[in-house]
Amino acid sequence: MHIIQEKLLKELNRKSLSGMTLRGIGSLVGEKSAQKIKHHLTQLSKRGFIAYNPVKREIKKAQKISKEGFVSLPIVGAANCGPATIFVEENITGYLKVSKRLAPHGGKLFILRAEGDSMNKANINGKNIENDDFVIVDAEQKSPEPGQYIVSIIDEMANIKKFVPDTQNKRIVLKSESTNEYLPIFIHEEDKYEISGRVVGVIKK
């Protein structure tokens, strides 16, 4: 793979490139020629690494599906199912090959390894979340509906919880669903808080 293409994929792992000009993207990877950037994006699209729409300026990392019907999803670390105590790891630590029947279609999917037992009564398509299970997250779903399960970042810590908005008190409640008792997490406006995506699947350990 060309070094510019490697740099483009690395940048795409770090941030969204959609909406940027070709020259703007080139400045990120050390290439001044807009035509060369377009060429490399087109090549990455043909090879199945990205979904590229030059008219709409849309650039998304594609799921790589093999001829056998498997998809390789990036593993980006771990998330805690109890209190938010696991540091966020943005670097990809590996890839997990799973049947495309187990991976929801569409979206920008990645995998986290669950730690803890505070979501062992959750129901994700009929499966709960136990310690060391792999959790499939859609990074494009950052506006969850009440009752959905999310991965949130609180003070640079990742956790998996049930999303429950409390509009009356102008706050968000992140709830556990466990055979053990865990206190909820209350999010206020002054808290450093981010939704990394919605939990859309579970692969049991």
KAJO-V20503 format. One record per pair of residues at least 24 apart in sequence whose C-alpha atoms are under 10 Angstrom apart, sorted by the first residue. I is the first residue (numbers start at 0). J is the second residue. Records with the same first field share a line. If there is no record, write none. Layout:
I->J + J
This chain:
0->42 + 43
1->39 + 42 + 43
2->28 + 39
3->28 + 29 + 30 + 35 + 36 + 39 + 40
4->28 + 36 + 38 + 39 + 40 + 42 + 43 + 48
5->39 + 43
7->36 + 39 + 40 + 43
8->40 + 43 + 48 + 49 + 59 + 60
9->90
11->49 + 58 + 59 + 60
12->59 + 60 + 89 + 90 + 91
13->89 + 90
15->57 + 58 + 59 + 60
16->56 + 57 + 58 + 59 + 60
17->51 + 52 + 53 + 55 + 56 + 57 + 58 + 59
18->53 + 55 + 56 + 57 + 58
19->56 + 57 + 58
20->53 + 56
21->53 + 56
59->106 + 107
60->106 + 107 + 108
61->105 + 106 + 107 + 108
62->99 + 102 + 104 + 105 + 106 + 107 + 108 + 109
63->96 + 99
64->96 + 97 + 98 + 99
65->96 + 98 + 99
67->98 + 99
68->96 + 97 + 98 + 99 + 100
69->95 + 96 + 97 + 98 + 99 + 100 + 101 + 102
70->94 + 95 + 96 + 97 + 98 + 99 + 100 + 101 + 102
71->95 + 96 + 97 + 98 + 99 + 102 + 108 + 109
72->96 + 97 + 102 + 107 + 108 + 109 + 110 + 135
73->108 + 109 + 110 + 111 + 135
74->108 + 109 + 110 + 111 + 112 + 133 + 134 + 135
75->109 + 110 + 111 + 112
76->109 + 110 + 111 + 112 + 113 + 157
77->110 + 111 + 112 + 113 + 114 + 131 + 133 + 134 + 156 + 157 + 158 + 159
78->110 + 111 + 112 + 113 + 114 + 115 + 131 + 133 + 134 + 150 + 151 + 152 + 156 + 157 + 158 + 159
79->111 + 112 + 113 + 114 + 115 + 116 + 117 + 118 + 130 + 150 + 151 + 156 + 157 + 158 + 159 + 160
80->112 + 113 + 114 + 115 + 116 + 117 + 118 + 119 + 128 + 129 + 130 + 150 + 157 + 158 + 159 + 160 + 175 + 176 + 177 + 181
81->113 + 114 + 115 + 116 + 117 + 118 + 157 + 158 + 159 + 160 + 174 + 175 + 176 + 177 + 181 + 182 + 183 + 184
82->115 + 117 + 153 + 156 + 157 + 158 + 159 + 160 + 175 + 181 + 182 + 183 + 184
83->151 + 152 + 153 + 154 + 155 + 156 + 157 + 158 + 159 + 160 + 184
84->114 + 153 + 154 + 155 + 156 + 157 + 158
85->114 + 152 + 155 + 156 + 157 + 158
86->152 + 153 + 154 + 155 + 156 + 157 + 158
87->152 + 153 + 154 + 155 + 156 + 157 + 158
88->155 + 156 + 157
95->133
97->202
101->135 + 200 + 201 + 202
102->135 + 136 + 199 + 200 + 201 + 202
103->135 + 136 + 137 + 199 + 200
105->137 + 139
106->136 + 137 + 138 + 139 + 140
107->136 + 137 + 138 + 139 + 140 + 196
108->135 + 136 + 137 + 138 + 139 + 140 + 196 + 197 + 198 + 199
109->133 + 134 + 135 + 136 + 137 + 138 + 196 + 198
110->134 + 135 + 136 + 137 + 198 + 200 + 201 + 202
111->135 + 136 + 150 + 157 + 159 + 198 + 201
112->201 + 202 + 204
113->158 + 159 + 201 + 204
114->158 + 159
115->158 + 159
116->175 + 176 + 177 + 178 + 179 + 181
117->159 + 160 + 174 + 175 + 176 + 177 + 178 + 179 + 180 + 181 + 182
118->148 + 159 + 160 + 161 + 174 + 175 + 176 + 177 + 178 + 179 + 181
119->175 + 176 + 177 + 178 + 179
120->175 + 176 + 177 + 178 + 179
121->147 + 148 + 160 + 161 + 175 + 176 + 177
122->147 + 148 + 176 + 200 + 201
123->147 + 148 + 198 + 199 + 200 + 201
124->199 + 200 + 201
125->200 + 201
126->200 + 201 + 202 + 203
127->176 + 177 + 200 + 201 + 202 + 203
128->159 + 176 + 177 + 200 + 201 + 202 + 203 + 204
129->177 + 201 + 202 + 203 + 204
130->203 + 204
131->202 + 203 + 204
132->201 + 202 + 203 + 204
133->200 + 201 + 202 + 203 + 204
134->159 + 198 + 199 + 200 + 201 + 202 + 203
135->196 + 197 + 198 + 199 + 200 + 201 + 202
136->195 + 196 + 197 + 198 + 199 + 200 + 201
137->195 + 196 + 197 + 198 + 199 + 200
138->194 + 195 + 196 + 197 + 198
139->194 + 195 + 196 + 197
140->194 + 195 + 196 + 197 + 198 + 199
141->193 + 194 + 195 + 196 + 197
142->194 + 195 + 196 + 197
143->194 + 196 + 197 + 198
144->197
145->171
146->173 + 174
147->197 + 198 + 199
148->173 + 174 + 175 + 196 + 197 + 198 + 199
149->173 + 194 + 195 + 196 + 197 + 198 + 199
150->193 + 194 + 195 + 196 + 197 + 198
151->192 + 193 + 194 + 195 + 196 + 197
152->191 + 192 + 193 + 194 + 195 + 196
153->184 + 186 + 190 + 191 + 192 + 193 + 194
154->190 + 191 + 192 + 193
155->191 + 192 + 193
156->192
157->193 + 194 + 195
158->194 + 195
159->196 + 197 + 198
160->184 + 197 + 198
161->197 + 198
162->197
